[in-house]
């Protein structure tokens, strides 16, 4: 999946539907975090910022961009990490490709 956003934009939010073997992951009582790093340098841009769970039983959550998230043009890799109520952690295997283009 490829996400495209313009430098310094903070909308639209990044919407996720988390699934396991095609079924929604129940996020009740969970914490979901978003990570993003520069794809060429590996420099971390977003380090585990908590997402908003919008529908726990359907595995839906949202990451709200901040200006500092999108202020640097480049190509990034993003992923989500879920901490379950039993404190076990699962990271989504598929990474997102995030492209930030320069503002005119």
Phi, psi and omega in degrees: 000136181242129179251133179238132181214154181267143180313133178073001176284150178234007175225153357283160175294162178270115183258134180237144166237108184272128181229158174226119182054038176086351180256146179298142174277125178286116184263013179301123179077005183267165169241130179246130180238149179247138178233146176213134178226155177295128185290337181263326183259339184080002180294128183283128180259319178233122188243079173073048177276135185291134176270163175268125175276120185261334175206093188301315185288340178261004177071027185259136177210171186218141171250126179264115180299148168246164182301324181288342177289327188243018185277353182239120179297140177159185177247132186232162172245136180233154176207161177244148180231131180250129171254118183277163181304334178276010180072004176284147186244138174226127178257135177301133184288320181283129176265151177268143171263124183239121181249122177250116179262160182288150177276146179279000000 
